[in-house]
């Protein structure tokens, strides 16, 4: 029997498709704390850098050139390590450079830098329209399921928090879960001054991407201050795609 023109000869048995390789799972970037020796997600550690003159400074935005040293301890632990001389020794071993100068106010400088980074990020999200302010606006958006992350000033009233938390759970179809918004380590005055608005007590972010951008500096600041995310608090994904070389 002749094979019709242009027709391929094939087996009567269908070929078994080759299994596809599993997509690699993205790992969360980690760094090693020079003081504790523990490895942890980069989002919870603070990068320190040394100037050409040897002055040690915080690099809250992780953009300073050159080699960096990472610390994953709280502010209190950092102050104790600096007073005992352990921080300078750890930094000298990490930088492998000459004499280093550590400002006496370094723990406060780190906190100020982390706070400024968080407030700057909130300001950027407000300018692009991702940040929602005002109790009524937040409540309406929350009930409509249009909020990814809910934030409260540290001095927000318990009644105001509960009402917005409940609206958020309704919109997320998570009633009865106990999920609630995050309490920021900043009061309404600090938020109002930074955002140029009066009486900023509650804030919300409308999408996953903006929430993740805020969660990153918030996580770092809270970890440094010794705060934890309480159980029952919904958080955005902490993982970041970018990485550094050191």
C-alpha atoms as one frame of an Amber mdcrd trajectory, in Angstrom:
protein
   0.000   0.000   0.000   1.425   3.324  -1.055   1.735   6.184   1.318  -0.098
   9.304   0.147   2.227  12.153  -0.833   3.460  14.411   2.042   2.003  12.137
   4.689   4.388  11.226   7.508   4.855   7.643   8.578   3.917   7.380  12.262
   3.608   4.630  14.759   0.183   3.363  15.728   1.259   3.930  19.319   1.193
   7.538  20.397   4.456   8.815  21.746   4.514   9.316  25.489   5.004  13.024
  26.148   8.179  13.867  27.982   7.576  15.158  31.474   8.163  18.875  31.823
  10.809  20.001  34.204   9.437  21.563  37.339   9.830  25.306  37.510  12.486
  26.233  40.035  11.086  27.762  43.224  12.405  31.243  43.870  14.303  31.321
  47.103  14.061  34.227  49.479  17.402  36.098  49.553  19.175  35.551  52.869
  22.072  37.208  54.633  24.197  36.340  57.664  24.204  38.637  60.674  27.785
  39.561  61.601  26.857  39.718  65.300  24.697  36.657  65.892  26.063  34.515
  63.064  22.486  33.570  62.149  21.198  33.543  58.574  17.821  35.137  57.974
  15.733  36.663  55.155  17.317  39.856  53.913  14.108  41.788  54.639  14.761
  41.429  58.368  18.397  42.554  58.309  19.990  45.999  58.060  22.939  46.750
  55.803  25.850  48.804  57.147  28.534  50.341  54.957  31.809  52.155  55.575
  32.782  55.380  53.831  36.254  55.754  52.278  37.281  57.476  55.527  36.032
  54.513  57.577  32.800  56.050  58.909  30.171  53.350  59.437  26.658  54.323
  58.343  23.326  52.547  57.796  22.315  51.781  54.213  18.562  51.403  54.657
  17.864  51.403  50.907  20.649  48.927  50.108  22.043  51.114  47.338  25.430
  52.224  48.618  28.334  50.853  46.560  30.975  48.556  47.924  30.948  45.785
  50.442  28.251  45.796  53.100  27.855  44.132  56.480  24.469  42.872  57.659
  23.024  42.965  61.167  19.888  41.116  62.199  19.696  42.113  65.857  17.350
  44.546  67.559  18.239  48.127  68.382  18.806  47.218  72.028  21.118  44.362
  71.094  23.005  46.580  68.651  23.574  49.212  71.338  24.865  46.542  73.738
  27.212  45.110  71.106  28.570  48.557  70.308  29.147  49.385  73.971  31.007
  46.110  74.486  33.191  46.608  71.420  31.762  43.534  69.693  30.226  45.509
  66.843  33.487  47.197  65.889  35.327  43.878  65.934  32.682  42.196  63.781
  32.707  45.073  61.301  36.510  45.078  61.083  36.492  41.387  60.229  33.713
  41.873  57.692  35.132  44.908  55.885  38.762  43.788  56.163  39.779  47.434
  56.073  41.659  49.911  58.203  40.414  51.883  61.189  36.641  52.223  61.445
  34.702  55.041  63.072  31.397  54.109  64.685  29.149  57.061  65.610  27.954
  56.882  69.216  24.421  57.441  67.921  24.561  54.589  65.383  21.572  52.666
  66.854  19.405  55.788  66.592  20.759  56.530  63.124  19.700  53.075  61.974
  16.185  53.559  63.367  15.884  57.001  61.770  17.059  55.675  58.396  14.634
  52.744  58.463  11.760  55.010  59.503  12.535  57.480  56.734  12.657  54.692
  54.157   9.211  53.465  55.220   7.699  56.950  55.212   9.235  57.736  51.830
   7.721  54.543  50.430   4.284  55.468  51.800   4.656  58.892  50.202   5.527
  57.354  46.843   2.519  55.040  47.016   0.295  58.021  47.778   1.604  59.920
  44.757   0.890  57.036  42.376  -2.577  56.542  43.818  -2.041  53.209  45.570
  -2.436  54.564  49.099  -5.943  55.148  50.430  -6.478  57.594  53.302  -9.552
  58.558  55.291 -11.665  56.276  57.453 -14.758  56.455  55.240 -12.876  55.844
  52.001 -10.988  52.934  53.516 -14.178  51.386  54.924 -15.951  51.546  51.539
 -12.963  50.128  49.673 -12.504  47.416  52.294 -16.096  46.224  52.079 -15.760
  46.086  48.312 -12.711  43.839  48.540 -10.451  46.523  47.076  -7.828  46.535
  49.842  -4.798  44.264  50.135  -3.144  45.715  53.230  -4.663  47.706  56.102
  -2.469  49.809  58.395  -3.168  51.652  61.657  -1.179  54.351  63.457   0.200
  53.237  66.826  -2.171  55.636  68.630  -5.308  54.752  66.641  -8.337  54.104
  68.828  -9.341  50.500  69.413 -12.882  51.230  68.242 -11.665  52.739  64.962
  -9.388  49.777  64.320 -12.102  47.218  64.987 -14.547  48.846  62.581 -12.066
  48.945  59.709 -10.745  45.477  60.488 -14.271  44.109  60.316 -14.951  45.871
  56.984 -11.692  44.448  55.652 -12.609  40.909  56.659 -16.004  41.271  55.003
 -14.418  42.365  51.732 -11.901  39.531  51.901 -14.639  37.002  52.702 -12.670
  36.185  55.840 -15.287  36.839  58.498 -14.555  34.936  61.665 -10.856  34.588
  60.798  -9.735  37.216  63.284  -7.487  38.850  60.673  -6.752  42.473  61.363
  -4.729  45.341  60.039  -1.135  46.020  61.035  -0.236  48.478  63.767   2.579
  50.693  62.539   5.455  51.633  64.866   4.547  55.279  64.077   1.904  57.560
  65.548  -0.545  59.789  63.679   1.666  62.839  64.032   4.625  61.182  62.282
   2.373  59.888  59.502   0.612  63.232  59.051   3.870  65.180  58.805   5.435
  62.704  56.373   2.393  62.531  54.076   1.457  66.203  54.316  -2.091  65.436
  55.447  -4.018  66.182  58.616  -4.715  63.460  61.153  -3.528  60.377  59.259
  -4.646  57.498  61.495  -5.509  54.684  59.093  -3.981  53.775  55.723  -4.702
  51.105  53.138  -3.019  49.769  50.024  -5.079  48.707  47.056  -3.017  45.989
  45.379  -0.506  43.229  46.044   2.439  44.989  44.410   2.086  48.204  46.422
   1.493  46.234  49.619   4.673  44.217  49.063   6.666  47.407  48.467   5.500
  48.783  51.820   5.794  45.517  53.723   9.519  45.256  52.976  10.693  48.425
  54.822   7.987  47.926  57.458   9.212  44.420  58.247  12.795  45.624  58.588
  11.845  48.491  60.910   9.608  46.337  63.101  12.249  43.633  63.400  14.888
  46.202  64.371  12.582  47.677  67.019  11.935  44.214  68.422   8.308  44.096
  67.282   6.638  41.061  65.768   3.682  40.628  63.447   0.950  39.337  65.780
  -0.859  36.104  65.012  -3.982  36.643  62.926  -2.448  39.503  60.971  -2.596
  39.147  57.199   0.624  40.169  55.433   1.734  40.557  51.851   4.473  38.341
  50.430   7.794  39.442  51.910   9.951  38.012  49.170  11.736  40.350  46.819
  13.024  39.509  43.359  16.021  41.842  43.450  19.282  40.854  45.071  22.664
  42.270  45.989  26.109  40.881  45.460  27.210  40.909  49.086
